[in-house]
């Protein structure tokens, strides 16, 4: 807390130069909007599952589905409450700042006092200004004490608001003890290996989707794991798409219990963060509230270090190196709120990506948590397409690998909804190498169209 020994020239200037309370008010509005969205999602999810059980799907299997879905609706409601609490604390920090600013001496008054002192000293040839000089210095000391008191109150209020932030959500209990005791029923689907499945190409049971390798994936496809509401996830209990991890509410995350997208870590509320327990966008570190901070426990924008409060105007609101844009905490980024390195775009926490909210490496597109992919919501690597949790696929919703097509949970298939492995060595048409998918690729382990080289995704690219 260096402000305790800083003169009023510095403390006053810090409080009156910068964005003020506007970023925290905007963050509060964003968290409030997220809380409303999560509450709406919980209500819609509960309504859909209860309506399905009441009309189209009845019996023991329906009852098991409701028993499994109930905790997830509760989880969404709890997440909404967490976001609402975060909004309230952001508003509290804004109010504390405004009160501290109002209690701080204006920089113009401090400058006028110092100017008067210089004038009095310069003209004090015979000591006639000694009383006025003493009075001016006494006024300056009062300004110093007033600024320190305002900053102490500011620090205490901000710390109290941070202490009131909600604890992280606890993981949901396993539901499969309930499901294993329910008899199986054949529903509607094609090419499914297990019972009680709606969709095509699922390896296991209880899926309401296609191309899943797991159980009880609701309203989604191409997942590897269980109980995902979304597509292309590698993990469990995700509400969103393209995640690697578990219990994420959002897309393109690597980690668990994130609310948002493109995060690389766990327990983050926001977008494009690397680390844990961050509230905001593009933070590199832990326990930060705000945008583009590097370090731990910072509240503000573009700060570098630990436990700082404020706005870094000198770095153009970036805390990284060689960035062009706003709110970046990484290195060599072009765009906004990137915490990785060498990215072009928004909310990227990975490396050398182009696009939005990619947490992997060398991907082009949206919300890819995998690496070297071209497309969107891929949690696997070297995919060309979308929602692929496997690797080296060309297409959509594949949980297997080296497939060309849709909804394949096996490997080396060309087509739609294949459970088992194809003959290989590649899938698709016109590929010359081994382990490739797509069309007319000359190389190994590639996906896409017309690529020359190994380990490539996309279209008509050359290299390795």
Secondary structure per residue as TSV (DSSP state, phi and psi in degrees):
chain	resnum	aa	ss	phi	psi
A	1	X	-	360.0	70.9
A	2	X	G	-67.8	-16.4
A	3	X	G	-63.3	-18.8
A	4	X	G	-64.3	-27.4
A	5	X	T	-113.0	3.0
A	6	X	S	-84.6	143.0
A	7	X	-	-70.9	164.4
A	8	X	H	-64.0	-25.1
A	9	X	H	-56.8	-38.9
A	10	X	H	-84.1	-49.3
A	11	X	H	-60.9	-43.3
A	12	X	H	-64.4	-43.6
A	13	X	H	-63.0	-41.2
A	14	X	H	-61.3	-36.7
A	15	X	H	-77.4	-25.0
A	16	X	H	-105.3	-5.9
A	17	X	S	-109.6	129.0
A	18	X	S	131.6	-169.0
A	19	X	-	-80.6	-9.9
A	20	X	T	72.1	-145.9
A	21	X	T	-86.5	-4.0
A	22	X	H	-57.5	-46.1
A	23	X	H	-60.1	-39.2
A	24	X	H	-69.6	-36.0
A	25	X	H	-66.2	-38.9
A	26	X	H	-66.1	-40.0
A	27	X	H	-63.5	-40.4
A	28	X	H	-61.2	-42.3
A	29	X	H	-64.8	-37.7
A	30	X	H	-66.0	-43.8
A	31	X	H	-65.4	-36.7
A	32	X	H	-64.7	-40.7
A	33	X	H	-64.5	-40.2
A	34	X	H	-63.1	-40.8
A	35	X	H	-60.0	-42.9
A	36	X	H	-65.3	-39.2
A	37	X	H	-64.9	-42.5
A	38	X	H	-66.4	-39.3
A	39	X	H	-63.5	-41.1
A	40	X	H	-64.5	-39.1
A	41	X	H	-64.5	-40.8
A	42	X	H	-62.8	-43.3
A	43	X	H	-65.2	-43.2
A	44	X	H	-65.6	-42.4
A	45	X	H	-62.0	-46.3
A	46	X	H	-63.9	-38.2
A	47	X	H	-66.6	-42.2
A	48	X	H	-65.4	-47.2
A	49	X	H	-66.3	-41.5
A	50	X	H	-69.5	-37.4
A	51	X	H	-66.3	-38.4
A	52	X	H	-63.6	-42.9
A	53	X	H	-70.4	-28.4
A	54	X	H	-80.2	-24.0
A	55	X	T	-118.6	-73.2
A	56	X	T	-82.0	-21.5
A	57	X	-	-136.3	111.4
A	58	X	-	-133.3	160.1
A	59	X	S	116.1	-171.6
A	60	X	H	-59.5	-39.2
A	61	X	H	-64.8	-39.6
A	62	X	H	-63.3	-42.5
A	63	X	H	-62.6	-38.0
A	64	X	H	-66.0	-39.7
A	65	X	H	-62.1	-43.6
A	66	X	H	-63.2	-40.7
A	67	X	H	-63.7	-34.3
A	68	X	H	-77.7	-35.8
A	69	X	H	-78.7	-27.6
A	70	X	H	-55.2	-49.6
A	71	X	H	-60.7	-31.2
A	72	X	H	-70.3	-39.7
A	73	X	H	-61.2	-39.6
A	74	X	H	-63.8	-38.4
A	75	X	H	-61.8	-42.2
A	76	X	H	-64.5	-41.0
A	77	X	H	-64.6	-39.4
A	78	X	H	-64.6	-40.6
A	79	X	H	-62.9	-38.0
A	80	X	H	-61.7	-43.0
A	81	X	H	-63.1	-38.5
A	82	X	H	-61.3	-45.8
A	83	X	H	-64.9	-38.1
A	84	X	H	-64.6	-39.0
A	85	X	H	-63.8	-42.4
A	86	X	H	-61.1	-39.5
A	87	X	H	-62.1	-42.7
A	88	X	H	-63.5	-40.0
A	89	X	H	-70.6	-35.3
A	90	X	H	-63.9	-40.1
A	91	X	H	-64.3	-37.3
A	92	X	H	-63.2	-43.4
A	93	X	H	-61.7	-41.2
A	94	X	H	-61.9	-43.0
A	95	X	H	-65.3	-40.0
A	96	X	H	-63.4	-41.3
A	97	X	H	-62.4	-45.9
A	98	X	H	-62.5	-38.8
A	99	X	H	-65.9	-41.5
A	100	X	H	-65.8	-39.9
A	101	X	H	-64.2	-40.8
A	102	X	H	-64.7	-30.7
A	103	X	H	-85.9	-7.9
A	104	X	S	-87.8	142.0
A	105	X	-	-65.6	135.1
A	106	X	-	-67.9	140.4
A	107	X	H	-55.4	-30.6
A	108	X	H	-66.3	-36.4
A	109	X	H	-68.0	-39.4
A	110	X	H	-64.4	-44.4
A	111	X	H	-62.9	-39.0
A	112	X	H	-64.3	-39.3
A	113	X	H	-62.7	-44.7
A	114	X	H	-67.0	-35.4
A	115	X	H	-66.0	-42.8
A	116	X	H	-61.0	-40.4
A	117	X	H	-63.0	-44.2
A	118	X	H	-61.8	-41.1
A	119	X	H	-66.0	-42.7
A	120	X	H	-66.2	-41.6
A	121	X	H	-66.0	-40.7
A	122	X	H	-65.0	-32.0
A	123	X	T	-98.9	8.0
A	124	X	-	-88.6	63.1
A	125	X	S	-72.4	-35.3
A	126	X	S	-119.1	16.8
A	127	X	S	80.4	8.1
A	128	X	T	-69.7	-18.6
A	129	X	T	-96.1	8.1
A	130	X	H	-57.3	-46.0
A	131	X	H	-61.2	-41.2
A	132	X	H	-67.1	-37.2
A	133	X	H	-64.2	-44.0
A	134	X	H	-61.5	-41.5
A	135	X	H	-65.3	-39.1
A	136	X	H	-65.6	-41.4
A	137	X	H	-66.8	-37.4
A	138	X	H	-63.9	-39.9
A	139	X	H	-63.9	-38.1
A	140	X	H	-64.5	-41.1
A	141	X	H	-64.1	-36.2
A	142	X	H	-64.5	-39.9
A	143	X	H	-61.2	-42.3
A	144	X	H	-60.3	-48.4
A	145	X	H	-64.7	-37.7
A	146	X	H	-65.3	-42.3
A	147	X	H	-64.7	-43.7
A	148	X	H	-63.4	-41.5
A	149	X	H	-62.2	-41.1
A	150	X	H	-64.0	-41.2
A	151	X	H	-69.9	-35.5
A	152	X	H	-62.7	-44.7
A	153	X	H	-63.2	-38.8
A	154	X	H	-63.0	-47.1
A	155	X	H	-62.7	-42.7
A	156	X	H	-65.1	-41.7
A	157	X	H	-66.9	-42.4
A	158	X	H	-66.1	-40.3
A	159	X	H	-64.9	-38.7
A	160	X	H	-64.9	-39.4
A	161	X	H	-65.0	-41.4
A	162	X	H	-64.5	-36.7
A	163	X	H	-67.8	-24.0
A	164	X	T	-86.2	-0.8
A	165	X	S	-62.5	146.0
A	166	X	-	-67.9	147.2
A	167	X	-	-68.1	159.2
A	168	X	-	-66.3	149.3
A	169	X	-	-69.3	143.9
A	170	X	-	-83.0	145.9
A	171	X	-	-64.1	150.7
A	172	X	-	-73.8	147.0
A	173	X	-	-70.3	156.7
A	174	X	-	-66.1	142.2
A	175	X	-	-103.4	-4.5
A	176	X	H	-77.7	-15.4
A	177	X	H	-63.1	-34.7
A	178	X	H	-70.3	-45.7
A	179	X	H	-68.6	-34.4
A	180	X	T	-65.9	-19.8
A	181	X	T	-93.7	1.8
A	182	X	S	-99.6	131.9
A	183	X	-	-65.3	150.1
A	184	X	-	-80.1	150.7
A	185	X	-	-136.0	139.2
A	186	X	-	-81.1	126.2
A	187	X	-	-110.9	-143.5
A	188	X	S	-105.0	138.6
A	189	X	E	166.5	171.7
A	190	X	E	-132.4	132.6
A	191	X	S	68.6	26.0
A	192	X	-	-91.9	144.1
A	193	X	S	-87.4	-25.5
A	194	X	S	-118.2	177.7
A	195	X	S	-87.8	174.3
A	196	X	S	54.5	53.2
A	197	X	-	-134.3	135.4
A	198	X	B	-109.6	119.0
A	199	X	E	137.3	-162.8
A	200	X	E	-135.3	149.5
A	201	X	S	69.0	27.3
A	202	X	-	-90.8	138.9
A	203	X	S	-80.8	-36.1
A	204	X	S	-122.0	-170.1
A	205	X	S	-97.1	172.8
A	206	X	S	65.9	30.0
A	207	X	-	-100.3	137.7
A	208	X	B	-111.2	65.6
A	209	X	S	-177.9	-162.4
A	210	X	S	-138.2	152.1
A	211	X	S	65.5	26.5
A	212	X	-	-92.4	143.8
A	213	X	B	-114.4	83.6
A	214	X	S	163.7	-168.1
A	215	X	S	-126.7	150.4
A	216	X	-	53.2	45.0
A	217	X	-	-87.5	115.3
A	218	X	B	-100.8	129.9
A	219	X	S	57.0	42.6
A	220	X	-	-162.4	168.7
A	221	X	-	-143.0	159.4
A	222	X	S	69.4	26.0
A	223	X	-	-92.9	146.0
A	224	X	B	-111.4	106.9
A	225	X	S	138.0	-169.1
A	226	X	S	-124.2	150.3
A	227	X	S	56.8	49.0
A	228	X	-	-101.7	136.5
A	229	X	B	-106.8	88.6
A	230	X	S	154.8	-165.6
A	231	X	S	-137.3	153.0
A	232	X	S	68.1	25.1
A	233	X	-	-90.4	149.3
A	234	X	E	-120.7	91.4
A	235	X	E	154.6	-155.0
A	236	X	E	-133.1	149.6
A	237	X	S	58.7	36.9
A	238	X	-	-94.6	134.8
A	239	X	B	-108.6	93.4
A	240	X	S	149.2	-164.9
A	241	X	S	-138.6	153.0
A	242	X	S	69.1	26.5
A	243	X	-	-94.1	145.9
A	244	X	E	-111.8	108.8
A	245	X	E	139.6	-159.8
A	246	X	E	-138.3	150.2
A	247	X	S	57.5	39.9
A	248	X	-	-93.6	137.5
A	249	X	B	-106.8	86.1
A	250	X	S	153.6	-164.0
A	251	X	S	-135.8	152.3
A	252	X	S	70.5	23.2
A	253	X	-	-92.1	145.9
A	254	X	B	-112.3	110.5
A	255	X	S	138.0	-161.6
A	256	X	S	-138.2	152.7
A	257	X	S	59.2	38.8
A	258	X	-	-95.8	140.3
A	259	X	E	-109.6	101.4
A	260	X	E	142.4	-158.1
A	261	X	E	-138.5	154.7
A	262	X	S	66.9	21.4
A	263	X	-	-87.8	144.9
A	264	X	E	-119.4	90.1
A	265	X	E	152.6	-160.9
A	266	X	E	-135.5	155.1
A	267	X	S	60.3	36.4
A	268	X	-	-97.2	141.2
A	269	X	E	-110.8	100.9
A	270	X	E	145.5	-154.2
A	271	X	E	-133.3	141.4
A	272	X	S	67.2	27.6
A	273	X	-	-92.5	144.7
A	274	X	E	-112.5	119.8
A	275	X	E	130.9	-154.9
A	276	X	E	-137.0	150.7
A	277	X	S	59.0	37.0
A	278	X	-	-94.4	144.6
A	279	X	E	-116.8	104.0
A	280	X	E	142.1	-151.9
A	281	X	E	-129.4	138.5
A	282	X	S	64.8	28.7
A	283	X	-	-88.4	143.1
A	284	X	E	-117.4	99.1
A	285	X	E	146.4	-150.2
A	286	X	E	-139.1	150.5
A	287	X	S	60.1	33.1
A	288	X	-	-95.3	146.7
A	289	X	E	-121.9	114.7
A	290	X	E	137.1	-147.5
A	291	X	E	-133.1	135.3
A	292	X	S	63.5	29.3
A	293	X	-	-90.0	145.1
A	294	X	E	-117.7	115.7
A	295	X	E	138.7	-154.1
A	296	X	E	-131.3	133.8
A	297	X	S	69.4	29.6
A	298	X	-	-91.2	149.2
A	299	X	E	-126.2	108.9
A	300	X	E	150.8	-150.2
A	301	X	E	-132.4	128.1
A	302	X	S	66.7	26.7
A	303	X	-	-86.0	146.0
A	304	X	E	-121.1	122.5
A	305	X	E	131.5	-160.0
A	306	X	E	-125.9	140.2
A	307	X	S	57.8	41.5
A	308	X	-	-104.0	154.8
A	309	X	E	-129.6	127.4
A	310	X	E	147.2	-161.4
A	311	X	E	-132.6	129.1
A	312	X	-	-90.8	92.9
A	313	X	T	-78.1	-29.2
A	314	X	T	-62.5	-32.8
A	315	X	T	-93.8	19.0
A	316	X	T	54.3	38.1
A	317	X	T	67.4	16.0
A	318	X	-	-111.5	145.7
A	319	X	-	-108.3	-2.4
A	320	X	S	-88.4	-163.5
A	321	X	B	-121.7	132.9
A	322	X	S	66.6	30.1
A	323	X	-	-94.0	148.7
A	324	X	E	-120.6	115.2
A	325	X	E	140.9	-143.2
A	326	X	E	-142.3	135.2
A	327	X	S	72.4	23.9
A	328	X	-	-90.1	136.8
A	329	X	-	-115.4	-0.1
A	330	X	S	-92.5	-153.7
A	331	X	B	-128.5	133.1
A	332	X	S	66.7	33.1
A	333	X	-	-95.9	152.0
A	334	X	E	-123.0	112.9
A	335	X	E	142.4	-145.3
A	336	X	E	-132.5	134.7
A	337	X	S	58.1	38.1
A	338	X	-	-92.3	131.6
A	339	X	-	-108.9	-3.2
A	340	X	S	-90.3	-158.2
A	341	X	B	-125.4	140.9
A	342	X	S	64.5	27.9
A	343	X	-	-94.3	152.0
A	344	X	E	-122.7	110.5
A	345	X	E	146.9	-146.2
A	346	X	E	-133.0	136.6
A	347	X	S	60.9	29.7
A	348	X	-	-87.5	128.4
A	349	X	-	-109.1	0.6
A	350	X	S	-92.0	-156.1
A	351	X	B	-123.2	130.7
A	352	X	S	57.1	40.1
A	353	X	-	-97.7	157.8
A	354	X	E	-127.0	125.4
A	355	X	E	137.2	-145.0
A	356	X	E	-127.7	127.2
A	357	X	S	56.7	42.9
A	358	X	-	-92.4	128.1
A	359	X	-	-107.0	0.0
A	360	X	S	-90.9	-153.2
A	361	X	B	-125.8	133.0
A	362	X	S	54.5	43.9
A	363	X	-	-106.3	153.6
A	364	X	E	-124.7	118.2
A	365	X	E	143.9	-143.1
A	366	X	E	-127.6	133.3
A	367	X	S	53.0	39.6
A	368	X	-	-90.1	121.4
A	369	X	-	-95.2	-14.5
A	370	X	S	-79.0	-176.5
A	371	X	S	-122.7	152.7
A	372	X	S	59.1	33.2
A	373	X	-	-107.4	155.2
A	374	X	E	-121.6	114.1
A	375	X	E	143.9	-141.7
A	376	X	E	-143.3	142.9
A	377	X	S	59.2	33.3
A	378	X	-	-92.8	125.6
A	379	X	-	-98.2	-11.0
A	380	X	S	-88.1	-178.2
A	381	X	S	-111.2	151.2
A	382	X	S	57.7	38.6
A	383	X	-	-99.2	148.9
A	384	X	E	-119.5	109.6
A	385	X	E	142.6	-144.7
A	386	X	E	-146.0	149.0
A	387	X	S	61.0	33.9
A	388	X	-	-97.3	124.0
A	389	X	-	-96.3	-15.2
A	390	X	S	-85.3	-167.7
A	391	X	S	-121.2	152.7
A	392	X	S	58.4	37.0
A	393	X	-	-99.4	149.5
A	394	X	E	-119.3	108.3
A	395	X	E	144.5	-151.4
A	396	X	E	-131.2	143.1
A	397	X	S	60.5	36.8
A	398	X	-	-96.3	124.4
A	399	X	-	-96.1	-13.8
A	400	X	S	-84.6	-168.6
A	401	X	S	-128.4	153.7
A	402	X	S	58.0	42.3
A	403	X	-	-105.3	150.3
A	404	X	E	-119.1	109.1
A	405	X	E	142.7	-148.6
A	406	X	E	-129.7	144.8
A	407	X	S	58.8	33.2
A	408	X	-	-93.7	126.2
A	409	X	-	-103.0	-7.5
A	410	X	S	-91.0	-172.1
A	411	X	S	-116.1	155.2
A	412	X	S	60.1	37.2
A	413	X	-	-107.2	149.3
A	414	X	E	-120.1	108.7
A	415	X	E	145.0	-149.5
A	416	X	E	-128.6	127.5
A	417	X	S	72.4	32.6
A	418	X	-	-83.7	132.9
A	419	X	-	-85.8	-39.9
A	420	X	S	-104.2	175.8
A	421	X	-	-83.4	142.4
A	422	X	-	-84.0	179.6
A	423	X	S	-73.8	-25.0
A	424	X	-	72.6	-169.8
A	425	X	S	-77.7	-7.8
A	426	X	-	-136.5	172.3
A	427	X	-	-117.3	166.3
A	428	X	S	95.3	-152.3
A	429	X	B	-137.7	135.5
A	430	X	S	74.9	16.6
A	431	X	-	-85.5	134.8
A	432	X	-	-96.1	-18.0
A	433	X	S	-98.7	-161.9
A	434	X	S	-116.7	138.2
A	435	X	S	74.4	26.4
A	436	X	-	-111.3	157.6
A	437	X	-	-130.4	158.4
A	438	X	S	109.1	-139.8
A	439	X	B	-139.4	127.9
A	440	X	S	57.3	40.4
A	441	X	-	-91.7	136.8
A	442	X	B	-111.7	87.4
A	443	X	S	164.4	176.8
A	444	X	S	-103.5	148.5
A	445	X	S	55.4	49.8
A	446	X	-	-122.8	159.0
A	447	X	-	-135.6	155.0
A	448	X	S	115.0	-146.5
A	449	X	B	-134.5	126.7
A	450	X	S	66.5	28.1
A	451	X	-	-86.6	147.7
A	452	X	B	-120.4	113.3
A	453	X	S	131.7	177.2
A	454	X	S	-103.1	151.9
A	455	X	S	55.9	57.8
A	456	X	-	-131.7	145.5
A	457	X	-	-126.0	159.8
A	458	X	S	112.7	-147.2
A	459	X	B	-134.3	123.4
A	460	X	S	54.5	45.4
A	461	X	-	-103.6	157.5
A	462	X	B	-132.2	140.5
A	463	X	-	140.7	-164.8
A	464	X	-	-136.3	360.0
